[in-house]
Amino acid sequence: MNNQKRTLLLTVVAALLFATYFLRSYFIIIAFSALLAFLYNPSYKWFLKKTKGNSGLSIALTILFATVTILLPLSLLLFITAQEAASFITSIKGNTATVANHQTIANLISSLNATIHHVPGMSNTTISIDSVSSWAKTYVATITKAGLNYILSIAGGFTAIFSQFIIFIFIFISLLKNQAIIISVLKKINPLGTRAANLYLSRISAMTKAMVKGQFIIAFLQGLVDSTLLYVAGIHYFFFWLVLITFLSIIPLGGGIIVLPVGFIFLLSGHIWEGLLLIIGHIIIVTNIDNVLRPQLVPKTARLDPALTILSVFAGLKMFGFLGIVIGPVIMIVIITTIQEYLDYITKQKQLIAAIEKPTS
């Protein structure tokens, strides 16, 4: 019986590995469909209850609800952001200042030159506004244009590959309808037992919710506050900075790598209140958004060490593209859970051996 069970287990593992290889070209579509099905399953169940078990109508209403809540706002935001990014590139190429104004940059360069001239060996080094402008045109415009082209390529890709959209719809509907059955099958085929299966599923669920709901909400609010602070300080292109800083906060590098240096630039160039607004506003408001909301939105079972989080996000981005922001931490929580399960097993085995070998009085 044990040999038969072992053979069947190896056959199942081989089948799953082959399925992974066989469907590798559609992994991103499957992952995206699974993510949306997981997020909108409560909505589907609610519609199912309201329509008295009419699954076809409930699925149609769920797809409509998902379109209204995700696709339309995201498309509008990307369209506005693309326009602002294009305008941002044009302003750089036209020597238009992007931090505050031309005089601000001139004042900053004078301050930097005065500081550099006091450094031994650099008394003859001088930074000119032309060199700064040339650098901005070469690097900042190139990076921004690359980001804009990436956004446009995504939009163009979705409209071009109609067949992938059809595949996505079918997978999404299937996962939406059969989520309970799929979870039940995963529990049954898990060789580690029901307790371990429930532990893995609960942590995967918690991490997915944490990254999609918690991390995205926190990152969006941080991006909203930082881009508002920049706008009040005189830096335009609100939606461009909103999207960029939100993305940086999701990763999570944070908007501080943009806002704080800009704040110090304002201070060095004599724009005191603008610099203080950016620095103090980011430290007091933006930082505390994470401190206040994370305990409410991210369960303890889904919290990773910051180093592991940033490693898993970047590894996920490299392997899976944008969806790696969610998939990376989910894979990391599975790895951490596996290690913890192994350590628990070893500890229990040692305790059991110690209890057996303990001499009876």
C-alpha positions as a Markdown table, in Angstrom:
| # | Residue | x | y | z |
|---|---|---|---|---|
| 1 | Met | 0.0 | 0.0 | 0.0 |
| 2 | Asn | 2.9 | 2.4 | 0.9 |
| 3 | Asn | 4.6 | 1.6 | -2.4 |
| 4 | Gln | 1.4 | 2.3 | -4.3 |
| 5 | Lys | 0.9 | 5.6 | -2.5 |
| 6 | Arg | 4.5 | 6.6 | -3.1 |
| 7 | Thr | 4.1 | 5.8 | -6.8 |
| 8 | Leu | 0.9 | 7.7 | -7.1 |
| 9 | Leu | 2.5 | 10.7 | -5.3 |
| 10 | Leu | 5.5 | 10.7 | -7.7 |
| 11 | Thr | 3.1 | 10.4 | -10.7 |
| 12 | Val | 1.1 | 13.5 | -9.4 |
| 13 | Val | 4.3 | 15.5 | -8.9 |
| 14 | Ala | 5.5 | 14.5 | -12.4 |
| 15 | Ala | 2.1 | 15.5 | -13.8 |
| 16 | Leu | 2.2 | 18.9 | -12.0 |
| 17 | Leu | 5.8 | 19.6 | -13.2 |
| 18 | Phe | 4.8 | 18.8 | -16.8 |
| 19 | Ala | 1.7 | 20.9 | -16.5 |
| 20 | Thr | 3.9 | 23.8 | -15.3 |
| 21 | Tyr | 6.2 | 23.4 | -18.3 |
| 22 | Phe | 3.3 | 22.8 | -20.7 |
| 23 | Leu | 1.5 | 26.0 | -19.6 |
| 24 | Arg | 4.6 | 28.2 | -19.0 |
| 25 | Ser | 3.7 | 30.6 | -21.9 |
| 26 | Tyr | 0.4 | 31.4 | -20.2 |
| 27 | Phe | 1.6 | 31.6 | -16.6 |
| 28 | Ile | 1.1 | 35.4 | -16.4 |
| 29 | Ile | -2.4 | 35.2 | -17.7 |
| 30 | Ile | -3.3 | 32.3 | -15.3 |
| 31 | Ala | -1.7 | 34.2 | -12.4 |
| 32 | Phe | -3.5 | 37.4 | -13.2 |
| 33 | Ser | -6.8 | 35.5 | -13.7 |
| 34 | Ala | -6.3 | 33.7 | -10.3 |
| 35 | Leu | -5.5 | 37.0 | -8.6 |
| 36 | Leu | -8.6 | 38.7 | -9.8 |
| 37 | Ala | -10.8 | 35.7 | -9.2 |
| 38 | Phe | -9.5 | 35.6 | -5.6 |
| 39 | Leu | -10.2 | 39.3 | -5.1 |
| 40 | Tyr | -13.6 | 39.3 | -6.7 |
| 41 | Asn | -14.9 | 35.9 | -5.3 |
| 42 | Pro | -16.7 | 37.7 | -2.4 |
| 43 | Ser | -18.4 | 39.9 | -5.0 |
| 44 | Tyr | -19.4 | 36.8 | -7.0 |
| 45 | Lys | -20.8 | 35.1 | -3.9 |
| 46 | Trp | -22.8 | 38.3 | -3.1 |
| 47 | Phe | -24.3 | 38.5 | -6.6 |
| 48 | Leu | -25.0 | 34.8 | -6.5 |
| 49 | Lys | -27.0 | 35.3 | -3.3 |
| 50 | Lys | -28.9 | 38.3 | -4.7 |
| 51 | Thr | -29.7 | 36.5 | -8.0 |
| 52 | Lys | -30.9 | 33.4 | -6.1 |
| 53 | Gly | -28.1 | 31.1 | -7.5 |
| 54 | Asn | -28.0 | 32.3 | -11.1 |
| 55 | Ser | -24.3 | 31.8 | -11.8 |
| 56 | Gly | -24.4 | 33.1 | -15.4 |
| 57 | Leu | -25.9 | 36.4 | -14.3 |
| 58 | Ser | -23.6 | 36.6 | -11.3 |
| 59 | Ile | -20.5 | 36.1 | -13.4 |
| 60 | Ala | -21.6 | 38.8 | -15.8 |
| 61 | Leu | -22.3 | 41.2 | -13.0 |
| 62 | Thr | -18.9 | 40.4 | -11.3 |
| 63 | Ile | -17.1 | 41.1 | -14.6 |
| 64 | Leu | -19.0 | 44.4 | -15.0 |
| 65 | Phe | -18.1 | 45.3 | -11.4 |
| 66 | Ala | -14.4 | 44.5 | -11.9 |
| 67 | Thr | -14.4 | 46.5 | -15.1 |
| 68 | Val | -15.9 | 49.6 | -13.4 |
| 69 | Thr | -13.7 | 49.4 | -10.3 |
| 70 | Ile | -10.4 | 48.5 | -12.0 |
| 71 | Leu | -10.2 | 48.8 | -15.7 |
| 72 | Leu | -11.9 | 52.2 | -16.3 |
| 73 | Pro | -10.1 | 54.1 | -13.4 |
| 74 | Leu | -6.7 | 52.5 | -14.3 |
| 75 | Ser | -7.1 | 53.3 | -18.0 |
| 76 | Leu | -8.0 | 56.9 | -17.2 |
| 77 | Leu | -5.1 | 57.3 | -14.8 |
| 78 | Leu | -2.6 | 55.8 | -17.3 |
| 79 | Phe | -3.9 | 58.1 | -20.1 |
| 80 | Ile | -3.5 | 61.2 | -18.0 |
| 81 | Thr | -0.1 | 60.0 | -16.7 |
| 82 | Ala | 1.1 | 59.3 | -20.2 |
| 83 | Gln | 0.1 | 62.9 | -21.3 |
| 84 | Glu | 1.9 | 64.4 | -18.3 |
| 85 | Ala | 5.0 | 62.3 | -18.9 |
| 86 | Ala | 5.1 | 63.4 | -22.5 |
| 87 | Ser | 4.8 | 67.0 | -21.3 |
| 88 | Phe | 7.5 | 66.4 | -18.7 |
| 89 | Ile | 9.9 | 65.2 | -21.4 |
| 90 | Thr | 9.1 | 68.2 | -23.6 |
| 91 | Ser | 9.8 | 70.6 | -20.7 |
| 92 | Ile | 13.2 | 69.0 | -20.0 |
| 93 | Lys | 14.2 | 69.1 | -23.7 |
| 94 | Gly | 13.1 | 72.8 | -23.8 |
| 95 | Asn | 15.4 | 73.7 | -20.9 |
| 96 | Thr | 12.3 | 74.4 | -18.7 |
| 97 | Ala | 13.1 | 73.8 | -15.1 |
| 98 | Thr | 11.3 | 70.9 | -13.5 |
| 99 | Val | 12.1 | 71.3 | -9.8 |
| 100 | Ala | 10.9 | 74.9 | -9.3 |
| 101 | Asn | 12.1 | 77.4 | -11.9 |
| 102 | His | 15.2 | 78.3 | -13.8 |
| 103 | Gln | 16.4 | 80.7 | -11.1 |
| 104 | Thr | 16.0 | 78.1 | -8.4 |
| 105 | Ile | 18.4 | 75.8 | -10.3 |
| 106 | Ala | 20.8 | 78.7 | -10.9 |
| 107 | Asn | 20.8 | 79.5 | -7.1 |
| 108 | Leu | 21.4 | 75.8 | -6.3 |
| 109 | Ile | 24.3 | 75.6 | -8.7 |
| 110 | Ser | 25.9 | 78.7 | -7.2 |
| 111 | Ser | 25.5 | 77.2 | -3.7 |
| 112 | Leu | 27.1 | 73.9 | -4.8 |
| 113 | Asn | 30.0 | 75.6 | -6.5 |
| 114 | Ala | 30.7 | 77.7 | -3.4 |
| 115 | Thr | 30.8 | 74.4 | -1.4 |
| 116 | Ile | 32.9 | 72.5 | -3.9 |
| 117 | His | 35.5 | 75.3 | -4.0 |
| 118 | His | 36.3 | 74.7 | -0.3 |
| 119 | Val | 37.0 | 71.0 | -1.0 |
| 120 | Pro | 40.8 | 70.4 | -1.3 |
| 121 | Gly | 41.7 | 69.5 | -4.9 |
| 122 | Met | 38.4 | 70.8 | -6.4 |
| 123 | Ser | 38.9 | 74.5 | -6.3 |
| 124 | Asn | 39.0 | 74.7 | -10.1 |
| 125 | Thr | 35.9 | 72.5 | -10.5 |
| 126 | Thr | 32.8 | 74.4 | -11.6 |
| 127 | Ile | 29.3 | 73.2 | -12.3 |
| 128 | Ser | 27.4 | 75.2 | -15.0 |
| 129 | Ile | 23.7 | 75.3 | -15.6 |
| 130 | Asp | 24.4 | 74.1 | -19.2 |
| 131 | Ser | 26.0 | 70.9 | -17.9 |
| 132 | Val | 23.1 | 70.3 | -15.6 |
| 133 | Ser | 20.7 | 70.9 | -18.4 |
| 134 | Ser | 22.6 | 68.6 | -20.7 |
| 135 | Trp | 22.6 | 65.9 | -18.0 |
| 136 | Ala | 18.8 | 66.3 | -17.5 |
| 137 | Lys | 18.2 | 66.0 | -21.2 |
| 138 | Thr | 20.4 | 62.9 | -21.6 |
| 139 | Tyr | 19.4 | 60.9 | -18.5 |
| 140 | Val | 16.1 | 62.2 | -17.0 |
| 141 | Ala | 14.3 | 62.5 | -20.3 |
| 142 | Thr | 15.6 | 59.1 | -21.5 |
| 143 | Ile | 14.4 | 57.4 | -18.3 |
| 144 | Thr | 11.0 | 59.1 | -18.3 |
| 145 | Lys | 10.5 | 58.4 | -22.0 |
| 146 | Ala | 11.4 | 54.7 | -21.5 |
| 147 | Gly | 8.7 | 54.6 | -18.7 |
| 148 | Leu | 6.2 | 56.3 | -21.0 |
| 149 | Asn | 6.9 | 53.9 | -23.9 |
| 150 | Tyr | 6.5 | 51.0 | -21.4 |
| 151 | Ile | 3.1 | 52.2 | -20.4 |
| 152 | Leu | 2.0 | 52.8 | -24.0 |
| 153 | Ser | 3.3 | 49.3 | -25.0 |
| 154 | Ile | 1.2 | 47.7 | -22.3 |
| 155 | Ala | -1.9 | 49.6 | -23.5 |
| 156 | Gly | -1.2 | 48.7 | -27.1 |
| 157 | Gly | -0.4 | 45.1 | -26.2 |
| 158 | Phe | -3.8 | 44.5 | -24.4 |
| 159 | Thr | -5.7 | 45.8 | -27.4 |
| 160 | Ala | -3.6 | 43.8 | -29.9 |
| 161 | Ile | -3.6 | 40.4 | -28.4 |
| 162 | Phe | -7.3 | 39.6 | -28.5 |
| 163 | Ser | -6.8 | 35.9 | -28.1 |
| 164 | Gln | -5.1 | 36.3 | -24.8 |
| 165 | Phe | -8.0 | 38.4 | -23.5 |
| 166 | Ile | -10.4 | 35.6 | -24.5 |
| 167 | Ile | -8.1 | 33.1 | -22.6 |
| 168 | Phe | -8.1 | 35.4 | -19.6 |
| 169 | Ile | -11.9 | 35.6 | -19.6 |
| 170 | Phe | -12.4 | 31.8 | -19.7 |
| 171 | Ile | -9.8 | 31.2 | -16.9 |
| 172 | Phe | -11.2 | 34.0 | -14.8 |
| 173 | Ile | -14.8 | 32.6 | -15.1 |
| 174 | Ser | -13.7 | 29.1 | -14.3 |
| 175 | Leu | -11.6 | 30.1 | -11.3 |
| 176 | Leu | -14.5 | 32.3 | -10.1 |
| 177 | Lys | -17.0 | 29.5 | -10.2 |
| 178 | Asn | -14.8 | 26.7 | -9.0 |
| 179 | Gln | -12.6 | 28.3 | -6.4 |
| 180 | Ala | -14.0 | 26.2 | -3.5 |
| 181 | Ile | -13.5 | 23.0 | -5.5 |
| 182 | Ile | -9.9 | 23.9 | -6.5 |
| 183 | Ile | -9.0 | 24.7 | -2.8 |
| 184 | Ser | -10.5 | 21.4 | -1.8 |
| 185 | Val | -8.5 | 19.5 | -4.4 |
| 186 | Leu | -5.3 | 21.3 | -3.3 |
| 187 | Lys | -5.9 | 20.2 | 0.3 |
| 188 | Lys | -6.5 | 16.6 | -0.8 |
| 189 | Ile | -3.4 | 16.2 | -2.9 |
| 190 | Asn | -1.1 | 18.0 | -0.4 |
| 191 | Pro | 1.1 | 15.2 | 1.0 |
| 192 | Leu | 1.9 | 17.1 | 4.2 |
| 193 | Gly | -1.6 | 16.7 | 5.6 |
| 194 | Thr | -4.7 | 18.9 | 6.2 |
| 195 | Arg | -3.1 | 21.1 | 8.9 |
| 196 | Ala | -0.1 | 22.0 | 6.7 |
| 197 | Ala | -2.4 | 22.5 | 3.7 |
| 198 | Asn | -4.6 | 24.9 | 5.7 |
| 199 | Leu | -1.5 | 26.7 | 6.9 |
| 200 | Tyr | -0.1 | 27.2 | 3.4 |
| 201 | Leu | -3.4 | 28.4 | 2.0 |
| 202 | Ser | -4.1 | 30.7 | 4.9 |
| 203 | Arg | -0.7 | 32.4 | 4.6 |
| 204 | Ile | -0.9 | 32.6 | 0.8 |
| 205 | Ser | -4.3 | 34.2 | 1.1 |
| 206 | Ala | -3.1 | 36.6 | 3.8 |
| 207 | Met | -0.1 | 37.6 | 1.7 |
| 208 | Thr | -2.1 | 38.1 | -1.4 |
| 209 | Lys | -4.6 | 40.3 | 0.4 |
| 210 | Ala | -1.8 | 42.1 | 2.1 |
| 211 | Met | 0.0 | 43.0 | -1.1 |
| 212 | Val | -3.1 | 43.8 | -3.2 |
| 213 | Lys | -5.3 | 45.5 | -0.6 |
| 214 | Gly | -2.9 | 46.6 | 2.1 |
| 215 | Gln | 0.3 | 47.4 | 0.2 |
| 216 | Phe | -1.5 | 49.0 | -2.7 |
| 217 | Ile | -3.8 | 51.2 | -0.5 |
| 218 | Ile | -0.8 | 52.3 | 1.6 |
| 219 | Ala | 1.3 | 53.0 | -1.4 |
| 220 | Phe | -1.4 | 55.0 | -3.2 |
| 221 | Leu | -2.1 | 57.1 | -0.1 |
| 222 | Gln | 1.7 | 57.8 | 0.3 |
| 223 | Gly | 1.9 | 58.7 | -3.4 |
| 224 | Leu | -1.1 | 60.9 | -3.1 |
| 225 | Val | 0.3 | 62.9 | -0.1 |
| 226 | Asp | 3.8 | 63.1 | -1.6 |
| 227 | Ser | 2.6 | 64.3 | -5.0 |
| 228 | Thr | 0.3 | 66.8 | -3.3 |
| 229 | Leu | 3.2 | 68.2 | -1.3 |
| 230 | Leu | 5.3 | 68.5 | -4.5 |
| 231 | Tyr | 2.4 | 70.3 | -6.2 |
| 232 | Val | 2.0 | 72.8 | -3.3 |
| 233 | Ala | 5.7 | 73.4 | -3.4 |
| 234 | Gly | 5.5 | 74.4 | -7.1 |
| 235 | Ile | 6.3 | 71.1 | -8.9 |
| 236 | His | 3.6 | 70.3 | -11.4 |
| 237 | Tyr | 2.7 | 67.1 | -13.3 |
| 238 | Phe | 0.7 | 65.8 | -10.3 |
| 239 | Phe | -0.5 | 62.5 | -11.9 |
| 240 | Phe | 2.9 | 61.7 | -13.2 |
| 241 | Trp | 4.4 | 62.0 | -9.7 |
| 242 | Leu | 1.4 | 60.2 | -8.2 |
| 243 | Val | 2.0 | 57.1 | -10.3 |
| 244 | Leu | 5.8 | 57.1 | -10.0 |
| 245 | Ile | 5.8 | 57.6 | -6.2 |
| 246 | Thr | 3.0 | 55.0 | -5.7 |
| 247 | Phe | 5.0 | 52.5 | -7.7 |
| 248 | Leu | 8.1 | 53.2 | -5.7 |
| 249 | Ser | 6.1 | 52.8 | -2.5 |
| 250 | Ile | 4.8 | 49.4 | -3.6 |
| 251 | Ile | 8.2 | 48.1 | -4.4 |
| 252 | Pro | 8.9 | 49.3 | -1.5 |
| 253 | Leu | 11.6 | 51.9 | -2.0 |
| 254 | Gly | 9.3 | 54.8 | -1.0 |
| 255 | Gly | 8.7 | 58.2 | -2.3 |
| 256 | Gly | 11.4 | 59.6 | 0.0 |
| 257 | Ile | 14.1 | 58.9 | -2.6 |
| 258 | Ile | 12.4 | 61.7 | -4.7 |
| 259 | Val | 10.8 | 64.0 | -2.2 |
| 260 | Leu | 13.6 | 64.3 | 0.4 |
| 261 | Pro | 16.3 | 65.2 | -2.1 |
| 262 | Val | 14.0 | 67.7 | -3.7 |
| 263 | Gly | 13.3 | 69.2 | -0.3 |
| 264 | Phe | 17.0 | 69.6 | 0.4 |
| 265 | Ile | 17.5 | 71.2 | -3.0 |
| 266 | Phe | 14.9 | 73.8 | -2.1 |
| 267 | Leu | 16.6 | 74.5 | 1.2 |
| 268 | Leu | 20.0 | 74.9 | -0.4 |
| 269 | Ser | 18.6 | 77.2 | -3.1 |
| 270 | Gly | 16.9 | 79.5 | -0.6 |
| 271 | His | 13.3 | 78.3 | -0.9 |
| 272 | Ile | 13.0 | 77.6 | 2.8 |
| 273 | Trp | 9.2 | 77.0 | 3.3 |
| 274 | Glu | 9.0 | 74.7 | 0.2 |
| 275 | Gly | 11.9 | 72.6 | 1.4 |
| 276 | Leu | 10.6 | 72.4 | 5.0 |
| 277 | Leu | 7.1 | 71.5 | 3.6 |
| 278 | Leu | 8.5 | 68.5 | 1.6 |
| 279 | Ile | 10.9 | 67.2 | 4.3 |
| 280 | Ile | 8.6 | 67.6 | 7.3 |
| 281 | Gly | 5.5 | 66.6 | 5.4 |
| 282 | His | 7.1 | 63.4 | 4.2 |
| 283 | Ile | 8.6 | 62.4 | 7.5 |
| 284 | Ile | 5.5 | 63.2 | 9.7 |
| 285 | Ile | 2.6 | 62.4 | 7.3 |
| 286 | Val | 3.8 | 59.9 | 4.7 |
| 287 | Thr | 5.9 | 57.8 | 7.1 |
| 288 | Asn | 3.0 | 57.5 | 9.6 |
| 289 | Ile | 0.6 | 56.4 | 6.9 |
| 290 | Asp | 2.5 | 53.1 | 6.9 |
| 291 | Asn | 2.8 | 53.0 | 10.7 |
| 292 | Val | -0.9 | 53.5 | 11.2 |
| 293 | Leu | -2.5 | 51.6 | 8.4 |
| 294 | Arg | -0.2 | 48.5 | 8.1 |
| 295 | Pro | -1.3 | 46.9 | 11.4 |
| 296 | Gln | -4.9 | 47.4 | 10.2 |
| 297 | Leu | -4.5 | 46.2 | 6.6 |
| 298 | Val | -1.7 | 43.6 | 6.8 |
| 299 | Pro | -2.2 | 40.6 | 9.1 |
| 300 | Lys | 0.7 | 39.4 | 11.2 |
| 301 | Thr | 0.9 | 36.1 | 9.2 |
| 302 | Ala | 1.7 | 38.1 | 6.0 |
| 303 | Arg | 4.4 | 40.3 | 7.4 |
| 304 | Leu | 7.9 | 39.7 | 6.1 |
| 305 | Asp | 11.2 | 41.3 | 7.2 |
| 306 | Pro | 11.7 | 44.5 | 5.1 |
| 307 | Ala | 14.8 | 43.0 | 3.5 |
| 308 | Leu | 12.9 | 39.8 | 2.5 |
| 309 | Thr | 10.0 | 41.9 | 1.2 |
| 310 | Ile | 12.2 | 44.1 | -1.1 |
| 311 | Leu | 14.2 | 41.1 | -2.3 |
| 312 | Ser | 11.0 | 39.1 | -3.1 |
| 313 | Val | 9.4 | 42.1 | -4.9 |
| 314 | Phe | 12.4 | 42.7 | -7.1 |
| 315 | Ala | 12.9 | 39.0 | -7.8 |
| 316 | Gly | 9.2 | 38.8 | -8.7 |
| 317 | Leu | 9.5 | 41.8 | -11.0 |
| 318 | Lys | 12.4 | 40.3 | -12.8 |
| 319 | Met | 10.8 | 36.9 | -13.2 |
| 320 | Phe | 7.1 | 37.8 | -13.7 |
| 321 | Gly | 7.0 | 41.4 | -14.7 |
| 322 | Phe | 4.6 | 43.8 | -12.9 |
| 323 | Leu | 2.6 | 40.9 | -11.4 |
| 324 | Gly | 5.8 | 40.0 | -9.6 |
| 325 | Ile | 5.0 | 42.7 | -7.0 |
| 326 | Val | 2.3 | 40.3 | -5.7 |
| 327 | Ile | 3.7 | 36.9 | -6.8 |
| 328 | Gly | 7.2 | 37.5 | -5.4 |
| 329 | Pro | 6.1 | 38.0 | -1.8 |
| 330 | Val | 3.6 | 35.1 | -2.1 |
| 331 | Ile | 6.5 | 32.8 | -3.2 |
| 332 | Met | 8.6 | 34.1 | -0.3 |
| 333 | Ile | 5.9 | 33.4 | 2.3 |
| 334 | Val | 5.7 | 29.8 | 0.9 |
| 335 | Ile | 9.4 | 29.4 | 1.3 |
| 336 | Ile | 9.4 | 30.8 | 4.8 |
| 337 | Thr | 6.4 | 28.6 | 5.8 |
| 338 | Thr | 8.2 | 25.5 | 4.4 |
| 339 | Ile | 11.3 | 26.3 | 6.5 |
| 340 | Gln | 9.2 | 26.9 | 9.6 |
| 341 | Glu | 7.3 | 23.6 | 9.1 |
| 342 | Tyr | 10.6 | 21.7 | 8.7 |
| 343 | Leu | 12.0 | 23.3 | 11.9 |
| 344 | Asp | 8.8 | 22.5 | 13.8 |
| 345 | Tyr | 9.0 | 18.9 | 12.6 |
| 346 | Ile | 12.6 | 18.6 | 13.7 |
| 347 | Thr | 11.8 | 20.0 | 17.1 |
| 348 | Lys | 8.9 | 17.6 | 17.6 |
| 349 | Gln | 11.0 | 14.7 | 16.5 |
| 350 | Lys | 13.7 | 15.6 | 19.1 |
| 351 | Gln | 11.1 | 16.1 | 21.8 |
| 352 | Leu | 9.7 | 12.7 | 20.9 |
| 353 | Ile | 13.1 | 10.9 | 21.0 |
| 354 | Ala | 13.9 | 12.7 | 24.3 |
| 355 | Ala | 10.6 | 11.5 | 25.8 |
| 356 | Ile | 11.3 | 7.9 | 24.7 |
| 357 | Glu | 14.8 | 7.8 | 25.9 |
| 358 | Lys | 13.9 | 9.5 | 29.3 |
| 359 | Pro | 14.5 | 6.9 | 32.0 |
| 360 | Thr | 11.4 | 6.0 | 34.0 |
| 361 | Ser | 11.8 | 6.3 | 37.8 |
